[in-house]
């Protein structure tokens, strides 16, 4: 089978955002090539090479390649949509986050064995008690760990990006026994699944993207938590009578600000709202938007260019 390999030149900060856009339009794979990942592997002593071209780690241009593989027959329809969404991303960031050139190139490739090669780049990710594991990797969990399996689509949140890992970290801090959790913009379902694995009584997951909803449903079944999870194809729960002890929203700052009047309607009194996906320049705007709804800021954590906030509905 032949594929169109679409390559976007971006930055470390923009790579996950670009990859998330690509995942909206393909189930055949997305790959990020970042020299910083190679350097991290060297520093962590996770992998060793007998020989390695020194020029590989000497590149400090900051150019990160994000590649999507789209079936050749649908490429004429899909590629313009990806381009349009990436242009919208650039407009929303408005220079506040370095995105690189966003130059796009494409070529036709054979797809005989690239999926297996692509899979080799993934490994289990440890976030406190949670371990995110690709379904094709055999992993024996240690005492006290909770494993979240993700299918080979790995779409919309793998735990590797700072925004997702901060959400999981805060979730573990504020989750109590029998909590009801709501995840707005659920993507792969990683946050809602993590909540149930950590003891939540039920999790409500919502997303406006039909591919994300399909992925979340599949991952819930994969983890055996479907009986404790409701996945909805919506911007937010249509029924404001459904209340959460914890609400999670790991989406862009502009969307978080837009949803500020809506999200608190589903949060119980005394409940915790966890927000992530906030770049530095947007932090004050998001903070002010939710304080204006009567929520009290409990905690602010930061990783790199990204911020996460925990509010209390007091």
N, C-alpha and C positions, 0 to 999 in steps of 0.2 A: 504494500500500500504506500502511496506517495503522500507527502505532507508539504505544506508551506511552512517553512521555518521563519518566523517573524522575529527580528532582533531589535530591541530598543536600547539605546545608549542612555544610561541614567547615572545615578549616584547611589552610594550605600543607603543614604537616607530615603531615597525615592524608590529603591528596588522592590520592596514589599508592596508598596502602593501600586506600582506598575504591574507587578505579578498578580495582585488581586484583580485588577481590571482584566488581565488576560484570562484568568480562570473563569470569568463570567461567560467566555465565549468558546472554551475548549475543554474537553475532558481527556485530551491526549497528552497533556504534560506541559509544564512550565518549569524552566530552569534558570537559576541566577548564578552568574559567574562573577565573583568578587574576590580580588586578590586578598582582601582583608580576611576572608574565610580561611585562605591557605595559611596566612600568618597566624591566625588564631589556633589552627590545628597544630602548627609548629610549637607555639607557646604552651598549649595545653598538653603536649606530648601524647596526643591521642593517636597520631599517625606518624610514621617515620618513612623517609625515602633514602635509598642508598645513593641515588644521584638525582639532583634536581637543578634545572637551569636557574642560575641566580637571577636572571632577568625577570623571572616569574614574579618574585617578591620585590624586585627593584622598581616596579611600576608604581608611581605615586600620582598618576594622573587623576585618579578618582573615578575613572570611567568604569562603570559596572554594566555588564550585558545581561539583559533579561530576554530569554527566548521562549516563544510560545510555538507549539506545533499544532497546526490547524489542518484538518483534512482538506486535500486539494480541491475537491469538488465544491466545497462551501467557502473557500477562501475569498472569492470576489465579493461575497456578501459580508463576511465576517471582518476582514481586515479594515475596511472603512469604519466600522463600528468601534473597533479597538482604537483606531486613530482618533476618532471623535471623543471618546471617553478620556484618552490621555490628554488631549487638548483641553478638555474641561478640568482635569486634575491640575494642569499647569495654571489655568485661569483662577481656580479656587485658591491655590497656594500663593499666587500673586507675588512670587519671589521670596516668600517667607521661609520656604524650605528649599534647599538646593536640590534640584531635580536633574542636573546635567543638561546635555543638549536635547535629549528626547528624540534624537535622530532615529529614524526607522529604516531598516533594510529587510529584504526578504529574499528567499531562494527556495527552490524545490529540492526536497531530500527524500531518500528512501527511508522507510520506517521499520525495517525488518527487526532490528534488535536494540534500537535506541532507548526504548522504555526500560529495559533491564539495566542499561548503563546509567540512565537517569536515576533509577531507584537506589543505586549504590551510594548516592550522595546524602541520603537521609540516615539519621541515627536517632536513638531515643533521646528525648529532651527532658531533663529533670527540673521541675519547678516546685520546690518544697516537697510535699507528699505526693504530688502528681508527677507521673512519668508519661509523656506523650510518645507513643510508639507507632510507627507505620505498621500496618497489618501484616506485611510480608516479613517482618523481622521477628524472630523468636526471642522473647525476653522473659526471663524469670525474675519476678518482682521480689524485692527485699521486704522484710517485715516492716509494716507501717506505710508502705507505698500503695498508691492507687494508680492503676494503669488505665490510660485513655487511648484506645486504638483509633487510628484514622485510616481511612481507605486510601487506595493508591491515587485518588484524585487530589488529596491533600489540599483542598481548596479553602481559601478565605480564612486562614488562621491555623497555624501549625504549632504555636507555642514558641517558635523560634524568635519571632519578632518581639521587640521590647514592649510594644503596646499590649500584646496578648499575655506575655509572661507577667507583666505588672498586674493585669486583671486577675490572673490566677493567684498571684501572691496575696493581693488584697482580699480576694474571695476566701482564702484559707484563714485569714485573720478575723473576718467578720461573720462568717457562716456559723450558725448554731444548729443544734440538733432540730430536725423537723422544719427547717427553713423552707419557705417557698421562694424560688428564684425566677426572675424574668430576665432574659437576654434579648436586648434590642439590637437587631443587625447581627444575627447569630452566626452567619457564615457556615463554617464546617460543623458548628455545634459544640466546639471544644469547651466553651465556658459552661454551658448548661449541663453537658455530660460530666464535666469535672465537679460541678455542684452536687449532682446526684451521687457520684462516686464518693464524695466527701460527707454525705449524709443528708442532703436536702430531701425533703418530703416529695417535692414536685418541682419541675422546671418548665417554664413557658418560653419558647423560642420563637422569635419573629424575624422575618427578613423580607425585603421587597424584591429580592432576586430569586426567581424560580429555581435556578441551578443550585443556589445556596440551600434552599429549602429541601431539595432532593438530596443534596449531600448530607445535610444535618439529619434527615430521617434515616438515611443509610447508616451513618455513623452511630446513631442511637441504637439501631438494631444490632450493629456490630458489637456494641458494648453491653448489650442486654439490658438497656435502661428504657426502652420504648414505653413500657407501662407507667413510667414516672415522668415522661416528657410529652409535652404538647408542642408541635411545630406548626406555626401559622404563616401563610404567605401574606404578610401585611406590613405596613409602615410601623405600626405599633398595635398593641392589643386593642381591638375595636370595643371590647367590653371593659370599661373602667372599673367595673365591680370586682374584677380579678385583681387581687392585691398581692404584692410581693414583699417579703421581708428584706430581700436584696434584689436590686435591679442593676444589671450590668449593661453598659453600652460602650463598645469599643469601635467607634466610627470616627469620621473626620470632625474637626472642631466646628466647621460651619453647620453641619447637620446637627451636632449636639446643641448648638445655640438655637437652631430652628425648633428642635423638639423640647426645649426647656419648659414651655408651658404645659406640654402633654405628659411627659414622663412621670412627674411627681404624682399625677392622678392615680397611678397604679402602685404607688409606694405606701406601705402601711405606716402608721404613726410609729415613730421610733425605728423605722427601717433605714437601711443603708443603700445609698446610690453610688455605684462605682463607675466612673467615666474614664475612658482612655482614648488614645489616638490624637492627643492634643500636642501640637508643636508649640515651641516656646512663645512665638509671637501671638498665638491665639489663646494663651493660658488665661490672661486676665479677662478677656471677653467671655469665655466659658464660665469662669468662676463667678463673675458678676451676674451672668444670666441665671444661674441656679440659686445664687443668694437672693436674687429678686423674687424667686418663688417661695422664699421662706425657709430654704434649706441651710443648714449650718455646716461649714467645711470642717471635717474631722481630720483629714490627712491628705498630704500631697507627697507623692514620690516621683522620682525622675530617673530616666535612663537615657543617656545620650541627648538627642534632640527632643525626646518624647516625655510627656507628663501624664500622670494618672491622678485622679482626685476621688476622695471618698467623702460623701455628704451624709448628714443625718436629717431625717424628716422629724424634727422635734416638735 
